[in-house]
Amino acid sequence: MGGTYIASNAPVPEGTIVVERGVSAQEFAPKLNRSAADVIRFLMSNGEMVTATMTLSDEQMELFALEIGAELLLVEAGQQEELELQAMFDDSDDDIEELQEVRAPIVTIMGHVDHGKTTLLDKIRNANVVAGEAGGITQHIGAYQVEIPTGKITFLDTPGHAAFTKMRARGAQVTDIVVLMVAADDGVMPQTIEAINHAKAADVPIIVAINKIDKENADVQRTLSQLSEQELVAESWGGDTIMVEMSAQQNLGVDDLLEQLLVVAELEELTANPTGRAKGAVLEANLDTGRGPVATILIDKGTLKVGDPIVAGGAWGRVRAMIDSTGKQVKEAGPSTPVQVLGLSSVPNAGDEFRVAPDEKTARTVGEAREQRQRLTAQRGDARVQRGVKLEDIFSQIQAGEVATLNLVLKADVQGSLEAVTESLRRLERDTVKLAFVHRAVGGVTENDIQLAAATNATIIGFNVRPDRKARDMADAEHVEIRTYEIIYKLLEDIERAMVGLLAPEFEEVVTGEAEVREVFKVPKIGSIAGCQVRSGVITRGSKVRFIREGVIIWKGAINSLRRFKDDVREVREGFECGIGLTDFQDLKGGDLIETFEEREIARV
Ligand code: GDP
C-alpha cells in the first residue's frame, strides 16, 4: 500500500493507533512508521500545503491514515493519559449512600452590571461572617460561607457569569443555586438575560432578587412582567419562581433571601459524603510573594486535612496550612467549604479539579505528568506564533483581505481573571482576526514581558495590573504598546474597536440610536427584515450601523430600509417599533442589537 508520494514502505503498525488531536506532521508521522516528509508530500498531492511543524487537522490525519491503511483513533490532547492518571486515585468509597450528609448550597449571584450584586455580597458577608484572627478583617478568597440559624450557605465571591461560565467550560460545576439580581428601577437588561441563559444551560435553579425597591422609580410590576417574558414567573403570578423583593443597600429582605436559599437547597437535596478523601475544584489561585502558590478551593466531598497529599491540575504537594474565609487557620474542611490552601508546587488554574491522592508519591507522579504535558502543549503553541500586527494596524490588514494575527501578552491579577479574560478574548476571534497569546501569566507587567512583546510585535494587555517604571521606560524605548484595564468589558470593547477599525484616530464616533431585534421576517426578494424596538435615540434610514450579538459586533454596514407598519419612514424614535432591513446582512436573530452611529472627523491639531 502507499501512494506514490509516500516514499517509505515500512510496515504500518498493527491495531488501532491512538493519536492526540492538534499534533504536527513531525509528531504524527513516526506513530505511523512514516516520515514527516511522507505526510507533507502526500497532503501536497491533495492540494494541502503543510509544513513539518504546522498543526494537522483531523481530516488531514485521517486522509493519510486511510492512504496507508492504518487504523487511527483521534483523541483530545491528554485524554488517554489523563484517564490513566485518574485511575491512580482510588475513590471507591465516594458515593456510599449511607454516608451522605446534607451540605451547604453553593450560590452564585448573577445579573446586570450595577444591579447590586457586590452590595449584596458585602452585606451578607458583613452581617454573618465573624471576623477572624487576621486583625478582624475578613479576607476575599473567592468564596465565603455564612451561617444563619437554619443552616449554612456558601457564596462565590466573584459575581457575574464570566467566572461561572469559565468554571463550567472546565467541567467544574460549582454552583447549586443562582441568585439573579434585577434592579427594579432598571428592569431586565441584556446581562440579566445572559445570566438567565447561563443558569438554564447549567440546569441550576434560579431565585430572583428584585433589588433597589427603596428607589423612587422602582417598578416591581414591570420587572415581574419582563421576567415572565423570560419564563421566570413569580409565585404570585401563578408561576414557580421564588422572587424576593429587597434592597441590598438598606438591608431590607436580605434575611428573607437567605431563608429562601435554604428552602431551595432542601428541595434540591444537596448531600455529600464528608468522610474519605476530599475532592473539589480550584476557584482561583495566585503566587504570593511570602507564601508561595496559594489556591482557593471549594470542597465537593470528603474532608480535607492539613498534611493531606493533593493534586490540583498540574500542581501537587502536601497541604501545609488552610485558611478559611474569615482569615482563620483551620485543620480540616468539609463539603461546600471554601479554603485557601498553601503547600502546592505551582499555581493551578481556576476550574482545575483537585483531589487528595492516596500518598505523596502518587500526587507527585500525577502532577508532574500533567505539568509536563501542559509544558509541551505550551511549547507547541509558541512555535505557532507568527509575527503579529499591531493593534492599530489590524483593521487595515483585515480590509486588505488578509488574516490578521494579533499577538498578545496578557498579564492579570489572579489566575481566575487571567482565565476569564483569555476566554473572553478568544470569543472575539473570527475568520479574519486570530489572537495568539505569546505569554499569559499572573503578575505585574515586567521588563521580561516587554522584551517578549518587542520580539513578537505583540501588544501587552494588563488586567488589574500595571507596569512598573522600568517596564514603562523600556516599553517607550521599544515602542511596545501597553494597555491596562480594570473592567473586562472596556478591554474587550477596545479590542473589538480595533477589529472594526474604530481605533483609527481620525474619527470620533457618536452613538445615535439603539434598537433591539424582536422578530425576524423573511420577505421574498428583499431578504430578512428585523422587527425591532428602538430602545434609545433615533434610528435613521441610511445611517451606519453595528450589529451586535451578545456584546460582540458581528457586522458593520448601513440601514437599507426603515419601515413603520407598511410605510417607509426616514426615522423612528425611542420607544417605537419598526422594521429594519440591512444591506448585505441576513443573519439576524431575536435579541440582537442594532446600534446606529455617526462618525465625526476630529479636527487635527
Ligand atoms: P454590581 O455591579 O451588580 O455589583 O452593583 P453594585 O453592588 O456595585 O451596585 C451598584 C450601585 O447601586 C452602587 O452605587 C450601590 O450602592 C447601588 N445599590 C445597590 N443596591 C441598592 C439598593 O438596594 N438600593 C439603592 N438605592 N441602591 C443600591
Residues whose N, C-alpha, C, O or C-beta is under 5 A from the ligand:
A	BS01	GDP	H112 V113 D114 H115 G116 K117 T118 T119 L120 N211 K212 I213 D214 K215 M246 S247 A248 Q249 Q250
